[in-house]
Structures are given as structure tokens and as C-alpha cells.
Amino acid sequence: MKDARASAALRTRLAEAESTLRAIRAGEVDAVISAGARGPRVFTLEGAEHVYRVLIESMNEGALTLTAGKTILYANQCFARMVKCPLERVTGGSFRRFLSAADRATIKKLLSKPGKVGSKLQVLLNAGDGSRIPAQLSIRPVAKNGYTERVFGMVVTDMTEVRRSEELLRALTHRVVQAQEAERGRVALELDDTITQLLCAVLLRSQALADTLPARDGTSKQAAITLRTMLGTAANEVERMARNLRPGVLAELGLSAVLREFSREFAGRTGVPVKLTLTDLAVRLPADTELTIYRILQEALRNVEQHAQAKHVTVCLRKQDAFVELAIHDDGNGFGPGRGKTGRKGVDGLGLLGMRERAAYVGGTLEVKSKRREGTEIQLRIPLAPRVMHASR
């Protein structure tokens, strides 16, 4: 008799379990029982109504409801497909299984401080087939509805296509930068081979003309001397432009020497003093990194010359942990919010875009801080290769 009752009870529990599994597969679960230190807890899923479920299931993003302990109370089909797991194995389980140890610690801190909840976090999700999915998590607290434990809603966005687009954009940026450098080199070569030589020839002719004019013809002689001086100035300017377009001394003398020379030349030409602080590295940086630092300093000082009306400029190059950092600050006009994207051509327009492309070319980041009448600060951070890090210690 007891065996019959036990058998009947077992069949009843089995039927309930099968019914629960069918409900989970169909997205009809209204509650999840979560085991905890104080015993089992029943979480009723708010919004289990048909219209709500249709909306959530029609999303192209993953949607979750989970406890502060990361128990998944509800998941839509999109999330299950994203992590390549059956829905019945997702709902009621722990969200921790999809996270790395570092991401678990980050989310734990985020959920423990309600004031910070609502920010977005990028992680790599561990999918059921062993792959890792780049994703963005948006977490918000939801109403407790009498629960002693907080409940959170989460939207999970698959970033795979975004990352692929970023990689394509980075590859395009690389090609643009390479094309720019190739064109700069071509123009510099033409300046050297044609314009500079032509100016030098005219300069020699003007010198000869000045020498042949008699001293009594003072007006003509003085005009010839003035012409010779102007031609000499033009030849020096063309030479400077060619040198800046193709800094051959960068490979020969190194980054520090070139930055010193460029800053000294800028200060002498514009009258704006440049305070330069350099931290020498034990080894040379990669050629692309050195060229990027040089080009960004060029563009920043060009903006200072054309737009800032600054009285002083400070430049600092240093190694900080696993990065090399370049900071450029001027005390000029600055610009207001929003001008960094749509303002005039210069530090707050196409010039800034070009500097960001340069930074991205070597895997770095560029940040610009500016306020009207308070100057502008440009901060460049470029990660160092492991061999450079170890050699510079």
C-alpha cells in the first residue's frame, strides 16, 4: 500500500516536472523557486501577462530578470539563442556560469551598489558551445513587490557585429593613415626635387644680381638684396615644410630629439613658448607609435597657432604602467561643449578627427578637454608592446 502511494506521488511529481519544463520552453513560467540560505524563495515574475511576453520575446536583444545573487528568474528566447543554451537550462540557473571571474566580480560590485546600477557594462559571455560572445549589459533595478532580495532587469546586447564593424573601421583607418603618409612623402620629395632646387637657383641669381649692381645705384641694389632675403626665407620655409611632411630624422635621431627640435622651431616661429618634459625610454618605441606621437603633436601645435591665441604651451611625454602618454595643454581660447564634434576645422573639427584616427591606428585613445577661455588639454594614451614594457624597466 505504501509502495503504491509512493509510486503515485512520484508519478505526480514527474508530471509536474514535465509540465514545468514545457512551460519554460513555451515561455509561460510565472514564478521560479530559488534556494537560499533561509530556505526556498518563490519569485513571481512581474509582467508575465501575454502582451508583456510578446513584447519581450519579439526583442532582438536578450532580456533577463535576476536576483542580486544572479539567479535568473526569467530569460527570453533571444538570450538563450545568444548563449547557445536551451531556455530550460537558462531559466532558474545562475547568470554567473556565463561570466568570466573578472566580469563576475565587476557585476557583483555593480549589483551591491544601487546608486551605480543603470550604467552599461561590456563583457564576454561564455556560450554553451565554448565560444565567447562580446556583449553589453544594461542593468536596472525593478520593483521588489514584497521580496526581501532585490531583483534586477537586464538587457543583453550582442556586440559581435559592432566589434566586427569596429575592426573594419580600424582597418580602413590604417589604410587611410598609410595613404596619408605615402602622399606626404611624395609631396615632400617633390618639394625637395623641384621647388627647393628652383628657389635655390633663383636665390643664387638674385645674389649675383645684387653683387653686379654698382653701389651708386642704391635703390636697385637694396631691392635686389631684399629680394634675395625673401627668396632665402621662402627656401627655408619650403625646406621646413618638406622636413615636417617626411621626418627622416625621426628614424635616425629618435622621438625625443625630434620633439625637442619641433617644439623649439614652433616657439621660435610663433613666439609661443613650449615647456617640454620628456621621460626617456630605455628602448625605442615602434616606428608607428613614434610617428603617431609626432603627428599628433604637430596637429595640436598647428591648432594652437591657428586658433588658440595661447600664451604658453606645455607638452609632457612619459611612460605610465603599460602605456606611453602624451599630454599637450595650452592656455588659449578653448571651446565650449559640443564643438569637439561639429566645430570649426581645427582642434574641435577635422583636426580632432584626424588625431583620433592616428590614435586608433596604433590601438590608442585620445581625449580632449576644453573650456572657453580656459584652454585645451589633449591626452594621448598608447599601449606598449610587452617587449617594450620589459625592456624599459
LINLIN-V22493 format. One record per backbone hydrogen bond with DSSP energy under -0.5 kcal/mol. NH is the residue of the N-H (numbers start at 1). CO is the residue of the C=O. Records with the same first field share a line. If there is no record, write none. Layout:
BEGIN
NH=CO + CO
END
This chain:
BEGIN
5=1
6=2
7=3
8=4
9=5
10=6
11=7
12=8
13=9
14=10
15=11
16=12
17=13
18=14
19=15
20=16
21=17
22=18
23=19
24=20
25=21
26=22
27=23 + 24
28=23
32=43
34=32 + 41
39=36
41=34
43=32 + 41
44=42
45=30
46=44
48=45
53=49
54=50
55=51
56=52
57=53
58=54
59=56
62=156
64=154
65=74
66=152
67=71
68=150
70=67
72=93
73=65 + 71
74=65
76=63
80=76
81=77
82=78
83=79
84=81
85=80
89=86
90=86 + 87
91=87
92=72
93=90
95=70
97=94
98=95
99=96
104=100
105=101
106=102
107=103
108=104
109=105
110=106
111=107
112=108
113=109 + 110
114=112
116=113
117=113 + 114
118=119
119=116
121=137
123=135
125=123 + 133
126=98
127=125 + 131
128=83
130=127
133=125
134=132
135=123
136=157
137=121
138=155
139=119 + 137
140=153
142=151
147=144
151=142
152=66
153=140
154=64
155=138
156=62
157=136 + 155
158=156
159=134
163=159
164=160
165=161
166=162
167=163
168=164
169=165
170=166
171=167
172=168
173=169
174=170
175=171
176=172
177=173
178=174
179=175
180=176
181=177
182=178
183=179
184=180
185=181
186=182
187=183
188=184
189=185
190=186
191=187
192=188
193=189
194=190
195=190
196=191
197=192
198=194
199=195
200=196
201=197
202=198
203=199
204=200
205=201
206=202
207=203
208=204
209=205
210=206
211=207
212=208
213=209
217=214
218=216
221=217
222=218
223=219
224=220
225=221
226=222
227=223
228=224
229=225
230=226
231=227
232=228
233=229
234=230
235=231
236=232
237=233
238=234
239=235
240=236
241=237
242=238
243=239
244=240
245=241
246=242
248=246
250=247
251=247 + 248
252=248
253=249
254=249 + 250
258=254
259=255
260=256
261=257
262=258
263=259
264=260
265=261
266=262
267=263
268=264
269=265
270=266
271=267
273=271 + 311
275=273 + 313
276=274
277=275 + 315
279=317
280=278
290=286
291=287
292=288
293=289
294=290
295=291
296=292
297=293
298=294
299=295
300=296
301=297
302=298
303=299
304=300
305=301
306=302
307=303
308=303
309=304
313=273
314=329
315=275
316=327
317=277
318=325
320=318 + 323
323=320
324=382
325=318
326=380
327=316
328=378
329=314
330=376
331=312
333=308
339=336
341=338
342=338
343=339 + 348
349=346
351=346
352=346
353=349
354=350
355=351
356=352
357=353
358=354
359=355
360=356
361=357
362=358 + 359
363=360
364=359
365=381
367=379
369=377
371=375
373=333
374=333 + 371
375=332
376=330
377=369
378=328
379=367
380=326
381=365
382=324
384=322
388=385
389=385
390=386
391=387
392=388
393=390
END
